[in-house]
Amino acid sequence: MTTHTTETDEPFDEDDDFDEVIKAIVTSEEHLDEIQVPDQLMAEIKKSLVIEKEVTTSHRKMNEIVARINQSHYFKFVKSIMMKMKDLVKLVDDGDGPITKGIPEKSMNDFQRHVHVYSISPEYRLKCMLLFELENSLSDEHFIICYKVLESIKLYTLKQKVELIQATASRVPQRFVTDTSKARIRYVAGYCVAKLRKKYQKHQKSNLFSKTKEGQASYQESKSMCSLLNLLKEDEQFLKENSSQPDSLVDIEQKQGLKHGLTNVTDSFYTFFLALTNEFLGLVGNENFIKHGKDLFAHCSGEVNNNKKLTELFSTLVENRISEENHQQFDESDDKENKSYMLNVKNMYRELTEKYLSVLMAQFRRDVKSSLKIEKKMAHRKQIKVSSANESCKGVASKRMRKDSTERCSTTKEFSELEVQPSTSSEVQPSTSSEVQPSTSADDQPSTSEDQTSKSQSSLETHPPSVSDYVDIDDEETCQKCFREVNDQLIQCDSCNSWFHRKCAGLKNNKLWKKCSKPNAKWFCSQCK
């Protein structure tokens, strides 16, 4: 386990450290009045401090300490810790501003590390002493209580940060009804009416010869519902000639078969389904999507059922349709003022809207998945660009390594094949001139090349090539795990471009090391996996 020493780990009895701690505490106390502690946070802290089931003596001592704690000192301590957490939580932001797509793992690790460093700092310990200044002595239970307060404030701060990120991350764009989608609305409305009508026709046939009271009641209810659902239908040829929305018939015409068996709704009920669609699109916004999540359909269904405007519009359309001359064949036993009639209208409204919303929700789910898939694909492309750039740099280094190693091998082979040529004369011929001339004969040159060959070969034998000879590494580069200077056995992460020792990277196995150290191999550190 590697240890990381910081400035706060130094002895506390030094005068400089003591002055800095006092200065930090005094500076923080000047801004404590500006900090407002939410009631929710105080409730969470109180819940974490109180131990309901006392199992050990330490639990009993902690409850006694919490019971006699000074409230003014307690609020002051909570405000100071909250101020510190607000400063530390800024570490989870990007350099260009607040993040919008989640907290990176590296930023979260930095935040947790700084919180730990603060929890063992002299400043924090002195604040704990000031919290319990009325106590005769401080025990481990006192510091456990302080740490619980710190942990509760830390979790609350992170929770607020996550909620802020979710609110700003608009993954679900606002949707509107377009001209092209109007034809689909009419087609889906006819589909829902046909499905519901088929359901009650099946119930009516199954209870046609039933002699029980329940069977007869189910038969009458199914018959009434089928009659009500028939009010929503309209003939296709009549709509083509008299419809005020001819563009809305395009989808049905394209999907219509030879028998022309698809159901068409009237223009009046088409306007109802259009209003229902607009209401649904307003309910599936980004805010409700984040708030309700997988319960979004239940929320939308409840809102639509409780919408008085839509309910009154549907009831009015049904009554107007009944009063038309073309529908006098409606069962006269169902009086408008009858409670059973009103109940059937409400049931039809509820089932019809629920069926229609289920189709819209399925389409909404597909749209969200496709948009998230596109975002993921774009992020993957961005990552490929970054990794390809890293691989290009790494490929240049690997090519340089292979080139240098090839040259060294060829040089060594040439040196081994060289033979020392004997000199033709054992003695140097004296010069005829009075001045001594340097020897430039060809007989003296082999000896010089032989010396150079022996020196180069000896240097190759005594100093074998290392990774640092091939890859350019900064002198200030350190291992990101042990924070020591890198040596010959090192490896670089393909994601964050950080260097690690072979031992620190967990590559002690020779086979694994050879596999990961290949030029085209990819290796990722524990933080980037």
Secondary structure as UniProt FT lines:
FT   HELIX           7..9
FT   TURN            12..13
FT   HELIX           15..30
FT   HELIX           32..34
FT   HELIX           39..49
FT   HELIX           57..67
FT   HELIX           71..88
FT   HELIX           89..92
FT   HELIX           105..119
FT   HELIX           122..131
FT   TURN            132..134
FT   HELIX           140..168
FT   HELIX           179..206
FT   TURN            207..209
FT   HELIX           213..230
FT   TURN            231..232
FT   HELIX           236..242
FT   HELIX           246..249
FT   HELIX           250..255
FT   HELIX           267..283
FT   HELIX           286..292
FT   HELIX           293..295
FT   HELIX           296..305
FT   HELIX           308..323
FT   HELIX           325..327
FT   TURN            328..329
FT   TURN            332..333
FT   TURN            336..337
FT   HELIX           339..417
FT   HELIX           442..444
FT   HELIX           445..462
FT   HELIX           467..470
FT   TURN            475..476
FT   TURN            480..482
FT   STRAND          490..492
FT   TURN            494..496
FT   STRAND          499..501
FT   TURN            502..506
FT   HELIX           510..516
FT   TURN            519..520
FT   TURN            526..528
//
